[in-house]
Amino acid sequence: MALEALRTSGGPRRGLAAALAREHGGVVRSWQRAVNEAQARFEQESGAASS
């Protein structure tokens, strides 16, 4: 879900973890961890696409 949110928004944005927590439930800290992991993958995909 976090990776899809990054793709939809076009990249990282402030407050994404909090928005995901409000929308899907759960703790912001857990969503922040998921967003951090998704951001690393998003950057890999973006880097691979531009190469």
mmCIF file as Biopython writes it, N, C-alpha, C and O atoms, coordinates in Angstrom:
data_model
#
loop_
_atom_site.group_PDB
_atom_site.id
_atom_site.type_symbol
_atom_site.label_atom_id
_atom_site.label_alt_id
_atom_site.label_comp_id
_atom_site.label_asym_id
_atom_site.label_entity_id
_atom_site.label_seq_id
_atom_site.pdbx_PDB_ins_code
_atom_site.Cartn_x
_atom_site.Cartn_y
_atom_site.Cartn_z
_atom_site.occupancy
_atom_site.B_iso_or_equiv
_atom_site.auth_seq_id
_atom_site.auth_asym_id
_atom_site.pdbx_PDB_model_num
ATOM 1   N N  . MET A ? 1  ? 0.814  -1.194 0.000   1.0 0.0 1  A 1 
ATOM 2   C CA . MET A ? 1  ? 0.000  0.000  0.000   1.0 0.0 1  A 1 
ATOM 3   C C  . MET A ? 1  ? 0.859  1.259  0.000   1.0 0.0 1  A 1 
ATOM 4   O O  . MET A ? 1  ? 0.550  2.234  -0.686  1.0 0.0 1  A 1 
ATOM 5   N N  . ALA A ? 2  ? 1.920  1.229  0.763   1.0 0.0 2  A 1 
ATOM 6   C CA . ALA A ? 2  ? 2.787  2.405  0.841   1.0 0.0 2  A 1 
ATOM 7   C C  . ALA A ? 2  ? 3.464  2.663  -0.504  1.0 0.0 2  A 1 
ATOM 8   O O  . ALA A ? 2  ? 3.584  3.813  -0.927  1.0 0.0 2  A 1 
ATOM 9   N N  . LEU A ? 3  ? 3.903  1.605  -1.172  1.0 0.0 3  A 1 
ATOM 10  C CA . LEU A ? 3  ? 4.544  1.773  -2.471  1.0 0.0 3  A 1 
ATOM 11  C C  . LEU A ? 3  ? 3.551  2.318  -3.488  1.0 0.0 3  A 1 
ATOM 12  O O  . LEU A ? 3  ? 3.897  3.196  -4.278  1.0 0.0 3  A 1 
ATOM 13  N N  . GLU A ? 4  ? 2.343  1.820  -3.478  1.0 0.0 4  A 1 
ATOM 14  C CA . GLU A ? 4  ? 1.310  2.319  -4.391  1.0 0.0 4  A 1 
ATOM 15  C C  . GLU A ? 4  ? 1.010  3.788  -4.117  1.0 0.0 4  A 1 
ATOM 16  O O  . GLU A ? 4  ? 0.797  4.562  -5.050  1.0 0.0 4  A 1 
ATOM 17  N N  . ALA A ? 5  ? 0.992  4.174  -2.853  1.0 0.0 5  A 1 
ATOM 18  C CA . ALA A ? 5  ? 0.762  5.580  -2.501  1.0 0.0 5  A 1 
ATOM 19  C C  . ALA A ? 5  ? 1.900  6.456  -3.019  1.0 0.0 5  A 1 
ATOM 20  O O  . ALA A ? 5  ? 1.658  7.570  -3.483  1.0 0.0 5  A 1 
ATOM 21  N N  . LEU A ? 6  ? 3.129  5.968  -2.945  1.0 0.0 6  A 1 
ATOM 22  C CA . LEU A ? 6  ? 4.266  6.725  -3.477  1.0 0.0 6  A 1 
ATOM 23  C C  . LEU A ? 6  ? 4.157  6.869  -4.991  1.0 0.0 6  A 1 
ATOM 24  O O  . LEU A ? 6  ? 4.403  7.941  -5.543  1.0 0.0 6  A 1 
ATOM 25  N N  . ARG A ? 7  ? 3.786  5.780  -5.651  1.0 0.0 7  A 1 
ATOM 26  C CA . ARG A ? 7  ? 3.640  5.839  -7.107  1.0 0.0 7  A 1 
ATOM 27  C C  . ARG A ? 7  ? 2.539  6.818  -7.502  1.0 0.0 7  A 1 
ATOM 28  O O  . ARG A ? 7  ? 2.696  7.592  -8.446  1.0 0.0 7  A 1 
ATOM 29  N N  . THR A ? 8  ? 1.436  6.782  -6.781  1.0 0.0 8  A 1 
ATOM 30  C CA . THR A ? 8  ? 0.301  7.651  -7.085  1.0 0.0 8  A 1 
ATOM 31  C C  . THR A ? 8  ? 0.654  9.118  -6.887  1.0 0.0 8  A 1 
ATOM 32  O O  . THR A ? 8  ? 0.280  9.969  -7.694  1.0 0.0 8  A 1 
ATOM 33  N N  . SER A ? 9  ? 1.373  9.405  -5.814  1.0 0.0 9  A 1 
ATOM 34  C CA . SER A ? 9  ? 1.720  10.801 -5.522  1.0 0.0 9  A 1 
ATOM 35  C C  . SER A ? 9  ? 2.955  11.264 -6.289  1.0 0.0 9  A 1 
ATOM 36  O O  . SER A ? 9  ? 3.295  12.447 -6.255  1.0 0.0 9  A 1 
ATOM 37  N N  . GLY A ? 10 ? 3.623  10.355 -6.974  1.0 0.0 10 A 1 
ATOM 38  C CA . GLY A ? 10 ? 4.786  10.735 -7.762  1.0 0.0 10 A 1 
ATOM 39  C C  . GLY A ? 10 ? 6.073  10.789 -6.964  1.0 0.0 10 A 1 
ATOM 40  O O  . GLY A ? 10 ? 7.095  11.249 -7.474  1.0 0.0 10 A 1 
ATOM 41  N N  . GLY A ? 11 ? 6.047  10.334 -5.739  1.0 0.0 11 A 1 
ATOM 42  C CA . GLY A ? 11 ? 7.240  10.311 -4.911  1.0 0.0 11 A 1 
ATOM 43  C C  . GLY A ? 11 ? 6.913  10.627 -3.469  1.0 0.0 11 A 1 
ATOM 44  O O  . GLY A ? 11 ? 5.748  10.793 -3.106  1.0 0.0 11 A 1 
ATOM 45  N N  . PRO A ? 12 ? 7.935  10.708 -2.657  1.0 0.0 12 A 1 
ATOM 46  C CA . PRO A ? 12 ? 7.724  10.943 -1.228  1.0 0.0 12 A 1 
ATOM 47  C C  . PRO A ? 12 ? 7.072  12.302 -0.962  1.0 0.0 12 A 1 
ATOM 48  O O  . PRO A ? 12 ? 7.319  13.283 -1.664  1.0 0.0 12 A 1 
ATOM 49  N N  . ARG A ? 13 ? 6.246  12.324 0.057   1.0 0.0 13 A 1 
ATOM 50  C CA . ARG A ? 13 ? 5.651  13.591 0.482   1.0 0.0 13 A 1 
ATOM 51  C C  . ARG A ? 13 ? 5.468  13.562 1.989   1.0 0.0 13 A 1 
ATOM 52  O O  . ARG A ? 13 ? 5.292  12.505 2.596   1.0 0.0 13 A 1 
ATOM 53  N N  . ARG A ? 14 ? 5.514  14.714 2.559   1.0 0.0 14 A 1 
ATOM 54  C CA . ARG A ? 14 ? 5.380  14.849 4.010   1.0 0.0 14 A 1 
ATOM 55  C C  . ARG A ? 14 ? 3.981  14.422 4.452   1.0 0.0 14 A 1 
ATOM 56  O O  . ARG A ? 14 ? 2.989  14.790 3.823   1.0 0.0 14 A 1 
ATOM 57  N N  . GLY A ? 15 ? 3.903  13.651 5.528   1.0 0.0 15 A 1 
ATOM 58  C CA . GLY A ? 15 ? 2.623  13.249 6.082   1.0 0.0 15 A 1 
ATOM 59  C C  . GLY A ? 15 ? 2.005  12.010 5.463   1.0 0.0 15 A 1 
ATOM 60  O O  . GLY A ? 15 ? 0.865  11.669 5.778   1.0 0.0 15 A 1 
ATOM 61  N N  . LEU A ? 16 ? 2.729  11.332 4.593   1.0 0.0 16 A 1 
ATOM 62  C CA . LEU A ? 16 ? 2.175  10.160 3.924   1.0 0.0 16 A 1 
ATOM 63  C C  . LEU A ? 16 ? 1.856  9.052  4.920   1.0 0.0 16 A 1 
ATOM 64  O O  . LEU A ? 16 ? 0.796  8.434  4.827   1.0 0.0 16 A 1 
ATOM 65  N N  . ALA A ? 17 ? 2.739  8.789  5.859   1.0 0.0 17 A 1 
ATOM 66  C CA . ALA A ? 17 ? 2.506  7.733  6.848   1.0 0.0 17 A 1 
ATOM 67  C C  . ALA A ? 17 ? 1.268  8.039  7.691   1.0 0.0 17 A 1 
ATOM 68  O O  . ALA A ? 17 ? 0.473  7.141  7.970   1.0 0.0 17 A 1 
ATOM 69  N N  . ALA A ? 18 ? 1.102  9.276  8.091   1.0 0.0 18 A 1 
ATOM 70  C CA . ALA A ? 18 ? -0.069 9.662  8.885   1.0 0.0 18 A 1 
ATOM 71  C C  . ALA A ? 18 ? -1.347 9.510  8.072   1.0 0.0 18 A 1 
ATOM 72  O O  . ALA A ? 18 ? -2.370 9.064  8.590   1.0 0.0 18 A 1 
ATOM 73  N N  . ALA A ? 19 ? -1.286 9.883  6.800   1.0 0.0 19 A 1 
ATOM 74  C CA . ALA A ? 19 ? -2.460 9.743  5.944   1.0 0.0 19 A 1 
ATOM 75  C C  . ALA A ? 19 ? -2.830 8.275  5.771   1.0 0.0 19 A 1 
ATOM 76  O O  . ALA A ? 19 ? -4.012 7.931  5.802   1.0 0.0 19 A 1 
ATOM 77  N N  . LEU A ? 20 ? -1.851 7.417  5.590   1.0 0.0 20 A 1 
ATOM 78  C CA . LEU A ? 20 ? -2.117 5.986  5.447   1.0 0.0 20 A 1 
ATOM 79  C C  . LEU A ? 20 ? -2.683 5.409  6.738   1.0 0.0 20 A 1 
ATOM 80  O O  . LEU A ? 20 ? -3.574 4.561  6.700   1.0 0.0 20 A 1 
ATOM 81  N N  . ALA A ? 21 ? -2.177 5.860  7.872   1.0 0.0 21 A 1 
ATOM 82  C CA . ALA A ? 21 ? -2.685 5.386  9.161   1.0 0.0 21 A 1 
ATOM 83  C C  . ALA A ? 21 ? -4.140 5.793  9.353   1.0 0.0 21 A 1 
ATOM 84  O O  . ALA A ? 21 ? -4.947 5.003  9.843   1.0 0.0 21 A 1 
ATOM 85  N N  . ARG A ? 22 ? -4.477 7.014  8.973   1.0 0.0 22 A 1 
ATOM 86  C CA . ARG A ? 22 ? -5.870 7.460  9.087   1.0 0.0 22 A 1 
ATOM 87  C C  . ARG A ? 22 ? -6.776 6.671  8.150   1.0 0.0 22 A 1 
ATOM 88  O O  . ARG A ? 22 ? -7.879 6.278  8.528   1.0 0.0 22 A 1 
ATOM 89  N N  . GLU A ? 23 ? -6.310 6.445  6.939   1.0 0.0 23 A 1 
ATOM 90  C CA . GLU A ? 23 ? -7.134 5.785  5.924   1.0 0.0 23 A 1 
ATOM 91  C C  . GLU A ? 23 ? -7.308 4.296  6.186   1.0 0.0 23 A 1 
ATOM 92  O O  . GLU A ? 23 ? -8.406 3.760  6.030   1.0 0.0 23 A 1 
ATOM 93  N N  . HIS A ? 24 ? -6.228 3.625  6.584   1.0 0.0 24 A 1 
ATOM 94  C CA . HIS A ? 24 ? -6.246 2.165  6.693   1.0 0.0 24 A 1 
ATOM 95  C C  . HIS A ? 24 ? -6.163 1.651  8.122   1.0 0.0 24 A 1 
ATOM 96  O O  . HIS A ? 24 ? -6.268 0.447  8.355   1.0 0.0 24 A 1 
ATOM 97  N N  . GLY A ? 25 ? -5.978 2.548  9.077   1.0 0.0 25 A 1 
ATOM 98  C CA . GLY A ? 25 ? -5.851 2.137  10.466  1.0 0.0 25 A 1 
ATOM 99  C C  . GLY A ? 25 ? -4.418 1.761  10.801  1.0 0.0 25 A 1 
ATOM 100 O O  . GLY A ? 25 ? -3.578 1.608  9.915   1.0 0.0 25 A 1 
ATOM 101 N N  . GLY A ? 26 ? -4.160 1.618  12.057  1.0 0.0 26 A 1 
ATOM 102 C CA . GLY A ? 26 ? -2.821 1.254  12.503  1.0 0.0 26 A 1 
ATOM 103 C C  . GLY A ? 26 ? -2.097 2.439  13.103  1.0 0.0 26 A 1 
ATOM 104 O O  . GLY A ? 26 ? -2.643 3.534  13.240  1.0 0.0 26 A 1 
ATOM 105 N N  . VAL A ? 27 ? -0.864 2.187  13.451  1.0 0.0 27 A 1 
ATOM 106 C CA . VAL A ? 27 ? -0.023 3.160  14.129  1.0 0.0 27 A 1 
ATOM 107 C C  . VAL A ? 27 ? 0.857  3.872  13.107  1.0 0.0 27 A 1 
ATOM 108 O O  . VAL A ? 27 ? 1.386  3.242  12.192  1.0 0.0 27 A 1 
ATOM 109 N N  . VAL A ? 28 ? 1.013  5.181  13.263  1.0 0.0 28 A 1 
ATOM 110 C CA . VAL A ? 28 ? 1.813  5.969  12.333  1.0 0.0 28 A 1 
ATOM 111 C C  . VAL A ? 28 ? 3.239  5.427  12.251  1.0 0.0 28 A 1 
ATOM 112 O O  . VAL A ? 28 ? 3.824  5.391  11.168  1.0 0.0 28 A 1 
ATOM 113 N N  . ARG A ? 29 ? 3.802  5.007  13.381  1.0 0.0 29 A 1 
ATOM 114 C CA . ARG A ? 29 ? 5.176  4.496  13.382  1.0 0.0 29 A 1 
ATOM 115 C C  . ARG A ? 29 ? 5.336  3.287  12.464  1.0 0.0 29 A 1 
ATOM 116 O O  . ARG A ? 29 ? 6.337  3.168  11.759  1.0 0.0 29 A 1 
ATOM 117 N N  . SER A ? 30 ? 4.357  2.396  12.474  1.0 0.0 30 A 1 
ATOM 118 C CA . SER A ? 30 ? 4.404  1.228  11.590  1.0 0.0 30 A 1 
ATOM 119 C C  . SER A ? 30 ? 4.297  1.643  10.127  1.0 0.0 30 A 1 
ATOM 120 O O  . SER A ? 30 ? 5.004  1.116  9.269   1.0 0.0 30 A 1 
ATOM 121 N N  . TRP A ? 31 ? 3.413  2.587  9.855   1.0 0.0 31 A 1 
ATOM 122 C CA . TRP A ? 31 ? 3.277  3.078  8.490   1.0 0.0 31 A 1 
ATOM 123 C C  . TRP A ? 31 ? 4.540  3.804  8.049   1.0 0.0 31 A 1 
ATOM 124 O O  . TRP A ? 31 ? 4.917  3.726  6.880   1.0 0.0 31 A 1 
ATOM 125 N N  . GLN A ? 32 ? 5.201  4.509  8.966   1.0 0.0 32 A 1 
ATOM 126 C CA . GLN A ? 32 ? 6.435  5.207  8.602   1.0 0.0 32 A 1 
ATOM 127 C C  . GLN A ? 32 ? 7.506  4.212  8.181   1.0 0.0 32 A 1 
ATOM 128 O O  . GLN A ? 32 ? 8.254  4.451  7.232   1.0 0.0 32 A 1 
ATOM 129 N N  . ARG A ? 33 ? 7.571  3.102  8.892   1.0 0.0 33 A 1 
ATOM 130 C CA . ARG A ? 33 ? 8.513  2.045  8.522   1.0 0.0 33 A 1 
ATOM 131 C C  . ARG A ? 33 ? 8.194  1.525  7.121   1.0 0.0 33 A 1 
ATOM 132 O O  . ARG A ? 33 ? 9.096  1.347  6.303   1.0 0.0 33 A 1 
ATOM 133 N N  . ALA A ? 34 ? 6.918  1.285  6.847   1.0 0.0 34 A 1 
ATOM 134 C CA . ALA A ? 34 ? 6.506  0.798  5.532   1.0 0.0 34 A 1 
ATOM 135 C C  . ALA A ? 34 ? 6.804  1.822  4.440   1.0 0.0 34 A 1 
ATOM 136 O O  . ALA A ? 34 ? 7.232  1.458  3.344   1.0 0.0 34 A 1 
ATOM 137 N N  . VAL A ? 35 ? 6.582  3.086  4.734   1.0 0.0 35 A 1 
ATOM 138 C CA . VAL A ? 35 ? 6.859  4.146  3.757   1.0 0.0 35 A 1 
ATOM 139 C C  . VAL A ? 35 ? 8.361  4.226  3.484   1.0 0.0 35 A 1 
ATOM 140 O O  . VAL A ? 35 ? 8.768  4.409  2.337   1.0 0.0 35 A 1 
ATOM 141 N N  . ASN A ? 36 ? 9.180  4.093  4.510   1.0 0.0 36 A 1 
ATOM 142 C CA . ASN A ? 36 ? 10.637 4.135  4.320   1.0 0.0 36 A 1 
ATOM 143 C C  . ASN A ? 36 ? 11.099 3.000  3.416   1.0 0.0 36 A 1 
ATOM 144 O O  . ASN A ? 36 ? 11.912 3.212  2.517   1.0 0.0 36 A 1 
ATOM 145 N N  . GLU A ? 37 ? 10.588 1.805  3.647   1.0 0.0 37 A 1 
ATOM 146 C CA . GLU A ? 37 ? 10.940 0.659  2.809   1.0 0.0 37 A 1 
ATOM 147 C C  . GLU A ? 37 ? 10.432 0.857  1.385   1.0 0.0 37 A 1 
ATOM 148 O O  . GLU A ? 37 ? 11.139 0.561  0.422   1.0 0.0 37 A 1 
ATOM 149 N N  . ALA A ? 38 ? 9.218  1.353  1.255   1.0 0.0 38 A 1 
ATOM 150 C CA . ALA A ? 38 ? 8.646  1.584  -0.065  1.0 0.0 38 A 1 
ATOM 151 C C  . ALA A ? 38 ? 9.412  2.678  -0.808  1.0 0.0 38 A 1 
ATOM 152 O O  . ALA A ? 38 ? 9.578  2.608  -2.026  1.0 0.0 38 A 1 
ATOM 153 N N  . GLN A ? 39 ? 9.875  3.680  -0.076  1.0 0.0 39 A 1 
ATOM 154 C CA . GLN A ? 39 ? 10.629 4.757  -0.705  1.0 0.0 39 A 1 
ATOM 155 C C  . GLN A ? 39 ? 11.937 4.232  -1.291  1.0 0.0 39 A 1 
ATOM 156 O O  . GLN A ? 39 ? 12.334 4.640  -2.383  1.0 0.0 39 A 1 
ATOM 157 N N  . ALA A ? 40 ? 12.602 3.342  -0.583  1.0 0.0 40 A 1 
ATOM 158 C CA . ALA A ? 40 ? 13.839 2.757  -1.096  1.0 0.0 40 A 1 
ATOM 159 C C  . ALA A ? 40 ? 13.554 1.976  -2.381  1.0 0.0 40 A 1 
ATOM 160 O O  . ALA A ? 40 ? 14.304 2.072  -3.352  1.0 0.0 40 A 1 
ATOM 161 N N  . ARG A ? 41 ? 12.479 1.213  -2.380  1.0 0.0 41 A 1 
ATOM 162 C CA . ARG A ? 41 ? 12.115 0.452  -3.575  1.0 0.0 41 A 1 
ATOM 163 C C  . ARG A ? 41 ? 11.702 1.384  -4.717  1.0 0.0 41 A 1 
ATOM 164 O O  . ARG A ? 41 ? 12.061 1.153  -5.872  1.0 0.0 41 A 1 
ATOM 165 N N  . PHE A ? 42 ? 10.950 2.433  -4.393  1.0 0.0 42 A 1 
ATOM 166 C CA . PHE A ? 42 ? 10.521 3.409  -5.392  1.0 0.0 42 A 1 
ATOM 167 C C  . PHE A ? 42 ? 11.743 4.055  -6.052  1.0 0.0 42 A 1 
ATOM 168 O O  . PHE A ? 42 ? 11.774 4.231  -7.270  1.0 0.0 42 A 1 
ATOM 169 N N  . GLU A ? 43 ? 12.736 4.402  -5.254  1.0 0.0 43 A 1 
ATOM 170 C CA . GLU A ? 43 ? 13.953 5.019  -5.790  1.0 0.0 43 A 1 
ATOM 171 C C  . GLU A ? 43 ? 14.715 4.043  -6.673  1.0 0.0 43 A 1 
ATOM 172 O O  . GLU A ? 43 ? 15.272 4.441  -7.695  1.0 0.0 43 A 1 
ATOM 173 N N  . GLN A ? 44 ? 14.747 2.758  -6.288  1.0 0.0 44 A 1 
ATOM 174 C CA . GLN A ? 44 ? 15.378 1.739  -7.133  1.0 0.0 44 A 1 
ATOM 175 C C  . GLN A ? 44 ? 14.674 1.640  -8.468  1.0 0.0 44 A 1 
ATOM 176 O O  . GLN A ? 44 ? 15.323 1.595  -9.513  1.0 0.0 44 A 1 
ATOM 177 N N  . GLU A ? 45 ? 13.347 1.606  -8.443  1.0 0.0 45 A 1 
ATOM 178 C CA . GLU A ? 45 ? 12.566 1.507  -9.671  1.0 0.0 45 A 1 
ATOM 179 C C  . GLU A ? 45 ? 12.783 2.732  -10.542 1.0 0.0 45 A 1 
ATOM 180 O O  . GLU A ? 45 ? 12.929 2.616  -11.758 1.0 0.0 45 A 1 
ATOM 181 N N  . SER A ? 46 ? 12.805 3.897  -9.928  1.0 0.0 46 A 1 
ATOM 182 C CA . SER A ? 46 ? 13.007 5.139  -10.681 1.0 0.0 46 A 1 
ATOM 183 C C  . SER A ? 46 ? 14.395 5.188  -11.294 1.0 0.0 46 A 1 
ATOM 184 O O  . SER A ? 46 ? 14.569 5.635  -12.427 1.0 0.0 46 A 1 
ATOM 185 N N  . GLY A ? 47 ? 15.371 4.729  -10.544 1.0 0.0 47 A 1 
ATOM 186 C CA . GLY A ? 47 ? 16.739 4.695  -11.053 1.0 0.0 47 A 1 
ATOM 187 C C  . GLY A ? 47 ? 16.903 3.701  -12.190 1.0 0.0 47 A 1 
ATOM 188 O O  . GLY A ? 47 ? 17.618 3.968  -13.156 1.0 0.0 47 A 1 
ATOM 189 N N  . ALA A ? 48 ? 16.244 2.556  -12.078 1.0 0.0 48 A 1 
ATOM 190 C CA . ALA A ? 48 ? 16.312 1.537  -13.125 1.0 0.0 48 A 1 
ATOM 191 C C  . ALA A ? 48 ? 15.581 2.004  -14.379 1.0 0.0 48 A 1 
ATOM 192 O O  . ALA A ? 48 ? 15.995 1.676  -15.491 1.0 0.0 48 A 1 
ATOM 193 N N  . ALA A ? 49 ? 14.517 2.754  -14.219 1.0 0.0 49 A 1 
ATOM 194 C CA . ALA A ? 49 ? 13.738 3.233  -15.360 1.0 0.0 49 A 1 
ATOM 195 C C  . ALA A ? 49 ? 14.513 4.301  -16.149 1.0 0.0 49 A 1 
ATOM 196 O O  . ALA A ? 49 ? 14.393 4.388  -17.371 1.0 0.0 49 A 1 
ATOM 197 N N  . SER A ? 50 ? 15.295 5.099  -15.445 1.0 0.0 50 A 1 
ATOM 198 C CA . SER A ? 50 ? 16.026 6.170  -16.124 1.0 0.0 50 A 1 
ATOM 199 C C  . SER A ? 50 ? 17.345 5.702  -16.729 1.0 0.0 50 A 1 
ATOM 200 O O  . SER A ? 50 ? 17.964 6.434  -17.502 1.0 0.0 50 A 1 
ATOM 201 N N  . SER A ? 51 ? 17.783 4.483  -16.385 1.0 0.0 51 A 1 
ATOM 202 C CA . SER A ? 51 ? 19.055 3.964  -16.935 1.0 0.0 51 A 1 
ATOM 203 C C  . SER A ? 51 ? 18.880 3.337  -18.273 1.0 0.0 51 A 1 
ATOM 204 O O  . SER A ? 51 ? 19.849 2.858  -18.862 1.0 0.0 51 A 1 
#
